[in-house]
Amino acid sequence: MNKEGTSIKSPVLYLQHHYELLKLEYEYEKEQFQQQTELMGIGRKIKGGMCWYPLSLGRSYYNALNQLVIEVERKEDKEIEHLFEYGKPVCFFTQDMSGKLTYLNFVATVNYVEEDRMVVILPDANALLTLQSKEVVGVQLYFDETSYRLMFEALKQVISAKNNRLAELRDIFHGTQPVSTFSFQPVRFPWLNATQDEAVNKVLHAKDVAIVHGPPGTGKTTTLVEAIYETLHRENQVLVCAQSNMAVDWISEKLVDRGVSVLRIGNPSRVNDKMLSFTYERRFESHPDYPQLWSIRKAIRELYTRSRKGNDRESIRQKINSLKDRATELEIRINESLFSEARVIACTLVGSANRLLTGQKFGTVFIDEAAQALEAACWIPIRKADRVVLAGDHCQLPPTVKNPEALRAGLGHTLMQAIVKNKPEVVSLLKVQYRMNDEIMRFSSDWFYGGMLQSAPEVKYRSILDFDTPIEWVNTEGMDCNEEFVGENYGRINKPEAELSIGQLKEYITKIGRERFLEERIDVGLISPYKAQVQYLRQLVRKDTFFKPYRSLITINTVDGFQGQERDVILISLVRANEEGQIGFLNDLRRMNVAITRARMKLIILGDASTLTRHAFYKKLYGYIESLHESY
């Protein structure tokens, strides 16, 4: 079996193999989680962003969907970036004097999260009482069974599908069944470039599947929004999904700006009023029938309290049942009204299995970030649709697969990659990029996209300073910049290189001129592939008074945290420096493609050339940067 799984001819066998690999990943992740939970100290969990301790408990109440929720806030370690997000399961714990953790015996779910505050859905009132009875509690991420359960269910359904649309789509994507198209005159979009225009037309003409392949800065979201907008002239409602909440928010926001009515299922991660206003919860609350529903629910809760006291249970039970019927009636009415008004239903891939969408069918499902999603996750919404549009870039970040065996056997091979390979005729490559100076773009275009990309004239020569080279490589060889290993979850750190990066940034800000930097709001990204390096860089910037006026303009994050973003200036600290030429996951060139394509005008790379250039990619990149310098 090769990595791509291409020796499997039958779509069903291919997916069965995928199912087995997903099982391996599930077992592995579950085991890893248990080990972490049992063996990892609380300090490491906090550092890793998977735990808040100690917590202050805030108010508890029933939300619009009649779920019992509690607000919690972290009191310490606020500078650490956390991994909590909407829909993830969490568990609470206490710690005794000896440091031993005791977990409370219920699992809760994140309903809403900001930097230091979260709202958590509790399973019942007993869980609330247990929580409130403890003096000091913490919260940590729990193993996410739900996502796996939904992926397994979806795969099973696709594998067993016979004589229906799902079976057809499966055989088109993975088998020899040809794709079909509608025939009508192309629609013209004079505000798009030629490759974007072609992509939107391909989407409109596709009966089964279309792929929008969007390299960095080529306006993938713009193209997708246009394709959705045009599809809505032909269909009443579409489903729009993505792997992450952030990507769903981004595209939802763009659609709202175009005047499209969006219903967002699941809570947004970029929490601002605009985003909240089109969430299901907010729409539900602002429906004219909601006050009546709320009073009925309140009456039901009061009757339950009375019935516990034991008087006249039978008549109370009858009253509760009749009120419940009335509440269900109202809920159905509100839901019908919300869904009939919405033209776009937006949610994550896993979120498309939400009970609110049970039985819903759509003409088209649009999946953004399709190259970052496991195939099994893409099938969750595809089951609800007749045709599929995938958008993404399989030359950027891949899906996360933690089990090395499953990764080797091809679990990371996405549905988008499989269709690109099997049905190349459905792919549209966007070729004009609007982000980077041409010299920053050129290397990525040659290495990853066969030299097909070109820069829009307005960005081709963009720069901050005259006669400045757009890309530099600061070679740390011989500067005593040594890497250290700091544990599985954080990988490596190189403190001298981090300090040098900060020095380089200071120098560049001074060169631009401090007033100009502030006036023009020039923004900077500091990127490293390793979490420990990111945390150390944040620490250095926070402590240094030089950066005080500029902090709002500086973002420091991992490569994965920068996906989809851009900045005027980018500094990349590559960290790896050793005698053996070991570069660990810098071998994943897709990740590097993301890193080197975030900068609009200036890219500074810091790394030990003697370690890195043993790899063909870095050797080529280093040579390319050297040749640019010679021409200046």
C-alpha positions as CSV (number, residue, x, y, z in Angstrom):
1,M,0.0,0.0,0.0
2,N,1.5,3.3,-0.9
3,K,1.0,6.5,1.1
4,E,-1.8,7.8,-1.1
5,G,-3.7,4.6,-1.0
6,T,-3.9,4.6,-4.8
7,S,-3.4,0.9,-5.1
8,I,-7.0,0.5,-4.0
9,K,-9.3,0.6,-6.9
10,S,-12.7,0.1,-5.4
11,P,-14.2,3.2,-3.7
12,V,-15.7,1.0,-1.0
13,L,-12.4,-0.7,-0.2
14,Y,-10.7,2.6,-0.2
15,L,-13.1,4.0,2.3
16,Q,-13.0,0.8,4.4
17,H,-9.2,1.2,4.6
18,H,-9.7,4.9,5.6
19,Y,-12.1,3.7,8.3
20,E,-9.5,1.3,9.7
21,L,-6.9,4.1,9.7
22,L,-9.3,6.4,11.5
23,K,-9.8,3.7,14.2
24,L,-6.0,3.6,14.7
25,E,-6.0,7.4,15.1
26,Y,-8.9,7.3,17.6
27,E,-7.3,4.6,19.7
28,Y,-3.9,6.4,19.6
29,E,-5.4,9.8,20.6
30,K,-7.5,8.2,23.3
31,E,-4.4,6.5,24.8
32,Q,-2.3,9.7,24.5
33,F,-5.0,11.6,26.2
34,Q,-5.3,9.1,29.1
35,Q,-1.5,9.2,29.6
36,Q,-1.5,13.0,29.6
37,T,-4.3,13.1,32.0
38,E,-2.7,10.7,34.4
39,L,0.9,11.5,34.1
40,M,1.2,15.1,33.1
41,G,1.5,17.6,35.9
42,I,-0.9,20.5,36.1
43,G,1.8,23.1,35.3
44,R,2.5,21.4,31.9
45,K,-1.2,21.2,31.1
46,I,-1.6,24.9,31.8
47,K,1.4,25.7,29.7
48,G,0.1,23.5,26.9
49,G,-3.2,25.6,26.9
50,M,-5.4,22.6,27.7
51,C,-6.1,23.6,31.3
52,W,-7.2,26.6,33.4
53,Y,-6.4,26.5,37.1
54,P,-7.5,28.1,39.4
55,L,-11.0,29.2,38.2
56,S,-13.4,31.7,39.5
57,L,-17.0,30.5,39.0
58,G,-19.4,33.2,37.8
59,R,-23.2,33.2,37.3
60,S,-25.2,30.2,36.2
61,Y,-28.4,30.4,34.1
62,Y,-30.5,28.7,31.4
63,N,-29.5,30.0,27.9
64,A,-31.9,30.5,25.0
65,L,-31.7,26.8,24.1
66,N,-32.7,25.9,27.6
67,Q,-29.3,24.5,28.5
68,L,-27.9,25.1,32.0
69,V,-24.6,27.0,31.7
70,I,-22.0,28.5,34.0
71,E,-19.5,31.2,33.4
72,V,-15.9,30.5,34.4
73,E,-12.8,32.7,34.3
74,R,-9.2,31.9,34.7
75,K,-7.4,33.8,37.4
76,E,-3.8,33.2,36.4
77,D,-1.5,32.5,33.4
78,K,-3.6,34.7,31.2
79,E,-0.8,35.2,28.6
80,I,-0.9,31.5,27.6
81,E,-2.8,30.8,24.5
82,H,-5.5,28.2,25.2
83,L,-7.0,25.4,23.1
84,F,-10.6,25.6,24.3
85,E,-13.2,26.2,21.6
86,Y,-16.9,26.0,21.0
87,G,-18.3,22.4,21.2
88,K,-15.2,20.8,22.8
89,P,-15.9,18.6,25.8
90,V,-14.3,19.6,29.2
91,C,-14.0,18.2,32.7
92,F,-13.6,19.9,36.0
93,F,-11.2,18.8,38.8
94,T,-9.9,19.7,42.2
95,Q,-6.4,19.4,43.5
96,D,-5.4,18.3,47.1
97,M,-2.4,19.4,49.1
98,S,-0.1,16.7,47.7
99,G,-1.0,17.8,44.1
100,K,-3.2,14.8,43.3
101,L,-6.1,15.7,41.0
102,T,-9.7,14.4,41.5
103,Y,-12.0,14.7,38.5
104,L,-15.7,15.6,39.0
105,N,-17.8,12.8,37.6
106,F,-19.5,14.7,34.7
107,V,-18.4,15.9,31.2
108,A,-19.4,19.5,30.1
109,T,-19.2,21.3,26.8
110,V,-17.8,24.7,25.8
111,N,-20.6,27.0,24.7
112,Y,-18.7,30.2,24.2
113,V,-15.1,31.2,24.8
114,E,-13.0,34.3,24.9
115,E,-9.4,34.8,26.0
116,D,-9.9,34.3,29.7
117,R,-13.6,33.6,30.1
118,M,-15.8,30.8,29.0
119,V,-19.4,29.7,29.2
120,V,-19.8,26.0,29.8
121,I,-22.9,23.8,29.3
122,L,-23.5,21.5,32.2
123,P,-25.3,18.2,31.9
124,D,-27.7,18.9,34.8
125,A,-28.4,20.8,38.0
126,N,-26.5,18.2,40.1
127,A,-23.3,19.0,38.2
128,L,-23.8,22.6,39.1
129,L,-24.3,21.8,42.8
130,T,-21.1,19.6,42.7
131,L,-19.1,22.4,41.1
132,Q,-20.3,25.0,43.5
133,S,-19.5,22.9,46.5
134,K,-15.8,22.9,45.8
135,E,-13.5,25.6,47.0
136,V,-11.0,25.6,44.2
137,V,-11.6,24.0,40.8
138,G,-9.8,23.8,37.5
139,V,-11.1,22.9,34.0
140,Q,-9.3,20.9,31.3
141,L,-10.1,19.6,27.8
142,Y,-11.6,16.1,27.7
143,F,-11.2,13.6,25.0
144,D,-13.5,14.4,22.1
145,E,-15.4,11.3,21.5
146,T,-18.2,13.1,19.6
147,S,-16.2,14.1,16.5
148,Y,-14.9,10.6,16.1
149,R,-18.3,9.1,16.6
150,L,-19.7,11.4,13.8
151,M,-16.9,10.6,11.5
152,F,-17.3,6.8,11.9
153,E,-21.1,7.1,11.4
154,A,-20.6,9.2,8.2
155,L,-18.0,6.7,6.8
156,K,-20.2,3.7,7.6
157,Q,-23.1,5.4,5.8
158,V,-21.0,6.2,2.7
159,I,-19.6,2.7,2.6
160,S,-23.0,1.0,2.7
161,A,-24.8,3.5,0.4
162,K,-26.6,1.8,-2.5
163,N,-28.6,3.2,-5.4
164,N,-28.8,6.7,-4.0
165,R,-27.0,10.1,-4.5
166,L,-24.5,9.4,-1.8
167,A,-23.4,6.2,-3.5
168,E,-23.1,8.1,-6.8
169,L,-20.9,10.8,-5.3
170,R,-18.7,8.2,-3.6
171,D,-18.2,6.4,-7.0
172,I,-17.5,9.7,-8.8
173,F,-14.9,10.9,-6.2
174,H,-13.0,7.7,-5.8
175,G,-14.0,5.5,-8.8
176,T,-14.4,5.6,-12.5
177,Q,-17.9,7.1,-12.7
178,P,-17.5,10.3,-14.9
179,V,-18.5,13.8,-13.7
180,S,-21.4,15.5,-15.4
181,T,-22.0,19.2,-16.0
182,F,-24.9,21.6,-16.8
183,S,-24.7,23.3,-20.2
184,F,-25.5,27.0,-20.3
185,Q,-23.8,30.1,-21.4
186,P,-21.0,31.3,-19.0
187,V,-21.8,34.1,-16.7
188,R,-19.4,37.1,-16.8
189,F,-18.0,38.7,-13.6
190,P,-16.1,41.7,-14.8
191,W,-15.0,42.5,-11.2
192,L,-13.1,39.2,-10.9
193,N,-9.9,38.2,-12.7
194,A,-10.0,35.6,-15.5
195,T,-9.0,32.6,-13.3
196,Q,-11.6,33.6,-10.6
197,D,-14.3,34.1,-13.2
198,E,-13.5,30.6,-14.6
199,A,-13.6,29.1,-11.1
200,V,-17.1,30.5,-10.4
201,N,-18.3,29.3,-13.7
202,K,-17.0,25.8,-13.1
203,V,-18.8,25.8,-9.8
204,L,-22.1,26.9,-11.5
205,H,-21.8,24.3,-14.2
206,A,-20.9,21.4,-12.0
207,K,-23.6,18.8,-11.4
208,D,-21.5,16.7,-9.0
209,V,-18.3,18.4,-7.8
210,A,-16.1,21.4,-8.3
211,I,-12.8,22.3,-6.7
212,V,-11.4,25.8,-6.2
213,H,-7.7,25.6,-5.6
214,G,-6.6,28.8,-4.0
215,P,-2.8,29.3,-3.4
216,P,-1.8,32.1,-0.9
217,G,-3.2,35.5,-1.5
218,T,-5.2,34.5,-4.7
219,G,-8.6,35.6,-3.4
220,K,-10.0,32.1,-2.6
221,T,-12.6,33.5,-0.2
222,T,-13.7,36.3,-2.6
223,T,-14.2,33.6,-5.3
224,L,-16.1,31.3,-3.0
225,V,-18.4,34.0,-1.8
226,E,-19.1,34.9,-5.4
227,A,-19.8,31.3,-6.2
228,I,-22.2,31.0,-3.2
229,Y,-24.0,34.3,-4.1
230,E,-24.5,33.1,-7.7
231,T,-25.7,29.6,-6.6
232,L,-28.3,31.3,-4.5
233,H,-29.9,32.7,-7.7
234,R,-30.5,29.0,-8.6
235,E,-31.1,27.4,-5.2
236,N,-33.1,28.6,-2.3
237,Q,-30.6,27.6,0.4
238,V,-27.1,26.2,0.6
239,L,-24.9,24.7,3.3
240,V,-21.5,26.3,3.9
241,C,-19.0,24.4,6.1
242,A,-15.3,24.5,7.1
243,Q,-13.0,22.5,9.4
244,S,-12.5,25.4,11.9
245,N,-14.9,27.8,13.5
246,M,-12.7,30.6,12.5
247,A,-12.9,29.8,8.8
248,V,-16.8,29.5,9.1
249,D,-16.9,32.9,10.7
250,W,-14.7,34.5,8.1
251,I,-16.8,33.3,5.1
252,S,-20.1,34.0,7.0
253,E,-18.9,37.6,7.6
254,K,-18.1,38.1,3.9
255,L,-21.5,36.7,2.9
256,V,-23.3,39.0,5.4
257,D,-21.4,41.9,3.9
258,R,-22.9,41.0,0.5
259,G,-26.4,41.2,2.1
260,V,-26.9,37.4,2.3
261,S,-29.1,36.1,5.2
262,V,-26.8,33.7,7.1
263,L,-27.8,31.4,10.0
264,R,-24.7,30.4,11.9
265,I,-25.1,27.0,13.7
266,G,-22.6,26.8,16.5
267,N,-20.9,29.7,18.2
268,P,-18.5,31.9,16.5
269,S,-14.8,32.0,17.6
270,R,-14.3,35.6,16.5
271,V,-16.7,37.0,19.0
272,N,-18.0,40.4,18.0
273,D,-21.5,41.8,17.9
274,K,-21.7,41.4,14.1
275,M,-20.8,37.7,14.3
276,L,-23.1,37.1,17.2
277,S,-26.1,38.7,15.5
278,F,-26.4,35.9,13.0
279,T,-25.9,33.0,15.3
280,Y,-28.8,30.6,15.8
281,E,-29.0,31.4,19.5
282,R,-29.2,35.1,19.0
283,R,-31.8,34.8,16.3
284,F,-33.8,32.4,18.5
285,E,-33.8,34.9,21.4
286,S,-34.9,37.8,19.3
287,H,-37.8,35.9,17.8
288,P,-41.2,37.4,18.8
289,D,-42.4,34.0,20.2
290,Y,-39.4,33.6,22.4
291,P,-40.6,35.5,25.5
292,Q,-43.7,33.3,25.6
293,L,-41.4,30.2,25.3
294,W,-39.1,31.5,28.1
295,S,-42.0,31.9,30.5
296,I,-43.3,28.4,29.8
297,R,-39.9,26.9,30.4
298,K,-39.6,28.9,33.7
299,A,-43.0,27.6,34.7
300,I,-41.9,24.0,34.0
301,R,-38.8,24.4,36.2
302,E,-40.9,25.8,39.1
303,L,-43.4,23.0,38.8
304,Y,-40.5,20.4,38.9
305,T,-39.3,22.1,42.2
306,R,-42.9,21.8,43.6
307,S,-43.3,18.2,42.6
308,R,-40.1,17.3,44.5
309,K,-41.8,18.5,47.7
310,G,-44.3,15.8,47.2
311,N,-47.8,17.5,47.2
312,D,-50.2,16.6,44.5
313,R,-47.7,15.1,42.1
314,E,-50.2,13.7,39.6
315,S,-51.9,17.0,38.7
316,I,-48.4,18.7,38.6
317,R,-47.2,16.0,36.2
318,Q,-50.2,16.7,33.9
319,K,-49.5,20.4,34.0
320,I,-45.8,19.8,33.1
321,N,-46.7,17.6,30.2
322,S,-49.2,20.0,28.7
323,L,-46.7,22.9,29.1
324,K,-43.9,20.8,27.5
325,D,-46.2,20.1,24.5
326,R,-46.8,23.8,24.2
327,A,-43.0,24.6,24.5
328,T,-42.2,22.0,21.8
329,E,-44.8,23.5,19.5
330,L,-43.3,27.0,19.9
331,E,-39.8,25.7,19.4
332,I,-40.8,24.0,16.1
333,R,-42.5,27.2,15.0
334,I,-39.4,29.4,15.8
335,N,-37.1,27.0,14.1
336,E,-39.2,26.8,11.0
337,S,-39.3,30.6,10.8
338,L,-35.5,30.9,11.3
339,F,-34.6,28.2,8.7
340,S,-37.1,29.5,6.1
341,E,-35.6,33.0,6.3
342,A,-31.9,31.9,6.0
343,R,-30.3,31.5,2.6
344,V,-27.1,30.1,3.9
345,I,-26.7,27.7,6.8
346,A,-23.1,28.0,8.1
347,C,-21.4,25.6,10.5
348,T,-18.2,23.4,11.0
349,L,-18.1,20.0,9.4
350,V,-18.8,18.3,12.7
351,G,-21.4,21.0,13.4
352,S,-23.4,19.9,10.4
353,A,-24.5,16.9,12.4
354,N,-26.3,19.3,14.9
355,R,-29.8,18.1,15.8
356,L,-31.2,21.3,14.3
357,L,-30.2,20.1,10.9
358,T,-31.7,16.6,11.2
359,G,-33.5,15.6,8.0
360,Q,-32.4,18.8,6.2
361,K,-31.4,18.5,2.5
362,F,-29.4,20.9,0.4
363,G,-28.8,21.3,-3.3
364,T,-25.1,22.3,-2.7
365,V,-22.6,22.0,0.2
366,F,-19.6,24.3,0.0
367,I,-16.6,23.1,2.1
368,D,-13.9,25.7,2.7
369,E,-10.4,24.7,4.1
370,A,-11.1,21.3,2.5
371,A,-7.4,20.5,2.4
372,Q,-7.1,20.7,6.2
373,A,-10.0,18.4,6.9
374,L,-9.9,14.6,7.3
375,E,-11.9,12.9,4.5
376,A,-14.2,11.3,7.1
377,A,-15.1,14.8,8.4
378,C,-16.1,16.0,4.9
379,W,-18.6,13.2,4.5
380,I,-20.6,14.4,7.5
381,P,-22.1,17.4,5.6
382,I,-21.9,15.8,2.1
383,R,-24.6,13.3,3.2
384,K,-27.1,16.2,3.2
385,A,-26.3,17.5,-0.3
386,D,-26.7,16.7,-4.0
387,R,-23.5,18.4,-5.1
388,V,-20.2,19.4,-3.5
389,V,-17.9,22.3,-3.9
390,L,-14.5,22.1,-2.2
391,A,-12.1,25.0,-1.7
392,G,-8.6,25.1,-0.2
393,D,-5.0,24.5,-1.1
394,H,-3.5,21.0,-0.6
395,C,0.0,22.7,-0.8
396,Q,-0.6,24.4,2.5
397,L,-1.5,23.0,6.0
398,P,-2.6,19.4,6.0
399,P,-5.1,17.9,8.5
400,T,-3.7,17.0,11.9
401,V,-2.9,13.3,12.2
402,K,-1.3,12.3,15.5
403,N,-0.7,8.6,15.0
404,P,2.5,8.1,12.9
405,E,1.4,4.7,11.6
406,A,-2.0,6.1,10.4
407,L,-0.2,9.1,8.8
408,R,2.2,6.8,6.9
409,A,-0.7,4.7,5.7
410,G,-2.5,7.7,4.2
411,L,-5.0,9.0,6.8
412,G,-3.8,12.5,6.1
413,H,-4.6,12.1,2.4
414,T,-7.7,14.3,2.0
415,L,-10.9,14.0,-0.1
416,M,-9.8,17.1,-1.9
417,Q,-6.4,15.5,-2.9
418,A,-8.2,12.3,-4.0
419,I,-10.6,14.3,-6.3
420,V,-7.8,16.5,-7.7
421,K,-5.9,13.3,-8.6
422,N,-9.0,11.3,-9.9
423,K,-11.0,14.1,-11.6
424,P,-8.5,16.9,-12.5
425,E,-11.1,18.3,-14.9
426,V,-13.1,19.7,-12.0
427,V,-10.2,21.8,-10.6
428,S,-9.8,25.5,-11.1
429,L,-6.5,27.0,-10.0
430,L,-6.5,30.7,-9.0
431,K,-3.4,32.2,-10.5
432,V,-3.2,35.9,-9.6
433,Q,-2.1,36.8,-6.1
434,Y,-2.8,40.1,-4.4
435,R,-0.7,39.8,-1.2
436,M,3.0,39.6,-1.8
437,N,5.8,41.4,-3.4
438,D,6.7,39.4,-6.5
439,E,10.0,38.2,-5.1
440,I,8.5,36.9,-2.0
441,M,5.9,35.0,-4.0
442,R,8.2,33.7,-6.7
443,F,9.9,30.9,-4.8
444,S,6.6,29.4,-3.5
445,S,5.1,29.6,-7.0
446,D,8.0,27.8,-8.6
447,W,8.3,25.1,-5.9
448,F,4.7,24.4,-5.1
449,Y,2.6,25.6,-8.1
450,G,4.7,24.8,-11.1
451,G,5.5,28.6,-11.6
452,M,1.9,29.2,-12.5
453,L,1.2,32.2,-10.2
454,Q,1.6,35.8,-11.1
455,S,1.4,38.9,-9.0
456,A,-1.3,41.5,-9.5
457,P,0.4,44.8,-10.8
458,E,-0.6,46.7,-7.6
459,V,1.4,44.4,-5.3
460,K,4.2,43.3,-7.6
461,Y,6.8,45.9,-6.3
462,R,5.3,46.7,-3.0
463,S,7.8,47.5,-0.3
464,I,8.3,49.6,2.9
465,L,11.7,51.0,2.2
466,D,13.3,51.9,-1.1
467,F,16.2,49.7,-2.2
468,D,15.3,47.0,0.4
469,T,15.5,43.4,-0.4
470,P,12.1,41.8,0.1
471,I,13.6,38.6,1.6
472,E,16.5,38.1,3.9
473,W,17.9,35.0,5.5
474,V,19.8,35.7,8.7
475,N,22.2,32.8,9.0
476,T,22.8,31.9,12.6
477,E,25.6,29.4,11.8
478,G,28.5,29.9,14.2
479,M,26.5,32.3,16.5
480,D,26.0,29.7,19.3
481,C,22.3,29.6,18.5
482,N,21.7,26.1,19.8
483,E,18.3,24.3,20.0
484,E,17.0,22.6,23.1
485,F,14.3,19.9,23.4
486,V,11.6,20.9,25.9
487,G,9.1,18.0,25.8
488,E,6.7,16.3,23.4
489,N,4.0,19.0,23.2
490,Y,6.3,22.0,22.7
491,G,9.0,20.4,20.7
492,R,12.1,22.6,20.6
493,I,13.3,26.0,21.6
494,N,16.3,28.1,20.5
495,K,16.7,31.0,22.9
496,P,19.6,32.8,21.3
497,E,17.8,32.7,18.0
498,A,14.7,34.1,19.6
499,E,16.7,37.0,21.1
500,L,18.3,37.6,17.7
501,S,14.8,37.7,16.0
502,I,13.7,40.4,18.5
503,G,17.0,42.3,17.8
504,Q,16.3,42.1,14.1
505,L,12.7,43.4,14.5
506,K,13.9,46.3,16.6
507,E,16.5,47.2,14.0
508,Y,13.9,47.1,11.2
509,I,11.4,49.2,13.1
510,T,14.1,51.8,13.8
511,K,15.2,51.7,10.1
512,I,11.5,52.4,9.0
513,G,11.3,55.1,11.7
514,R,9.3,54.7,14.9
515,E,6.8,57.5,14.1
516,R,6.2,56.2,10.6
517,F,5.7,52.7,11.9
518,L,2.9,53.9,14.2
519,E,1.4,56.3,11.8
520,E,1.1,53.9,8.9
521,R,0.2,51.0,11.3
522,I,2.7,48.7,9.8
523,D,1.9,45.2,11.2
524,V,4.3,42.4,12.0
525,G,4.1,38.7,12.4
526,L,6.6,36.6,14.3
527,I,6.3,33.0,13.3
528,S,7.9,29.8,14.6
529,P,6.9,26.2,13.9
530,Y,7.5,25.4,17.6
531,K,5.2,26.3,20.5
532,A,8.0,26.7,23.0
533,Q,9.7,29.2,20.8
534,V,6.5,31.1,20.3
535,Q,5.9,31.4,24.0
536,Y,9.5,32.6,24.6
537,L,9.2,35.2,21.8
538,R,6.0,36.5,23.4
539,Q,7.8,36.7,26.7
540,L,10.6,38.7,25.2
541,V,8.3,41.2,23.5
542,R,6.2,41.6,26.6
543,K,9.2,42.4,28.8
544,D,10.9,44.8,26.4
545,T,9.8,48.4,26.9
546,F,10.9,49.2,23.3
547,F,7.9,47.4,22.0
548,K,5.3,49.0,24.3
549,P,3.9,51.4,21.7
550,Y,3.9,48.7,19.0
551,R,2.4,45.7,20.8
552,S,-1.0,46.0,19.2
553,L,0.7,45.7,15.8
554,I,2.8,42.6,16.6
555,T,1.3,39.1,16.4
556,I,3.4,36.1,17.6
557,N,2.1,32.6,16.7
558,T,2.9,29.2,15.3
559,V,2.7,28.6,11.6
560,D,-0.7,26.8,12.1
561,G,-2.0,29.9,13.9
562,F,-1.1,32.1,11.0
563,Q,-3.0,30.1,8.3
564,G,-5.1,32.4,6.3
565,Q,-3.5,35.6,7.7
566,E,-1.1,38.2,6.3
567,R,1.2,41.0,7.7
568,D,3.4,43.7,6.2
569,V,6.5,42.2,7.8
570,I,7.1,38.6,8.8
571,L,10.0,37.2,10.8
572,I,10.3,33.4,10.9
573,S,12.5,31.7,13.5
574,L,13.2,28.2,12.3
575,V,14.8,27.0,15.6
576,R,16.6,23.9,14.3
577,A,20.4,23.9,14.7
578,N,22.3,20.6,15.2
579,E,25.3,18.7,13.9
580,E,23.1,15.9,12.4
581,G,21.1,18.1,10.1
582,Q,17.9,16.9,11.9
583,I,15.0,19.2,11.1
584,G,12.0,17.2,12.5
585,F,8.7,18.5,11.3
586,L,10.3,21.3,9.2
587,N,10.3,18.4,6.7
588,D,6.6,19.1,6.2
589,L,7.1,21.6,3.4
590,R,3.4,22.5,3.2
591,R,3.8,24.1,6.6
592,M,6.8,26.1,5.3
593,N,4.8,27.2,2.3
594,V,2.3,28.8,4.7
595,A,5.1,30.5,6.7
596,I,6.9,32.1,3.7
597,T,3.7,33.4,2.1
598,R,2.3,35.5,4.9
599,A,4.4,38.6,4.3
600,R,3.2,41.4,2.0
601,M,6.4,43.4,1.8
602,K,9.3,42.0,3.9
603,L,10.2,38.5,4.9
604,I,13.1,37.8,7.3
605,I,14.1,34.2,8.0
606,L,16.4,33.2,10.8
607,G,17.9,29.8,10.8
608,D,21.1,27.8,10.8
609,A,21.9,27.3,7.2
610,S,24.4,24.4,7.8
611,T,21.6,22.4,9.5
612,L,18.8,23.3,7.1
613,T,20.4,23.4,3.7
614,R,21.0,19.6,3.8
615,H,17.4,19.5,2.8
616,A,16.8,20.3,-0.9
617,F,13.9,22.7,-0.3
618,Y,15.9,24.9,2.2
619,K,19.0,24.7,0.0
620,K,17.0,26.0,-2.9
621,L,15.4,28.7,-0.8
622,Y,18.7,29.8,0.6
623,G,20.2,30.0,-2.9
624,Y,17.2,31.9,-4.2
625,I,17.5,34.5,-1.4
626,E,21.3,34.8,-2.0
627,S,20.8,35.4,-5.7
628,L,18.2,38.2,-4.9
629,H,20.8,40.0,-2.8
630,E,23.3,39.9,-5.6
631,S,20.9,41.7,-7.8
632,Y,20.3,44.6,-5.4
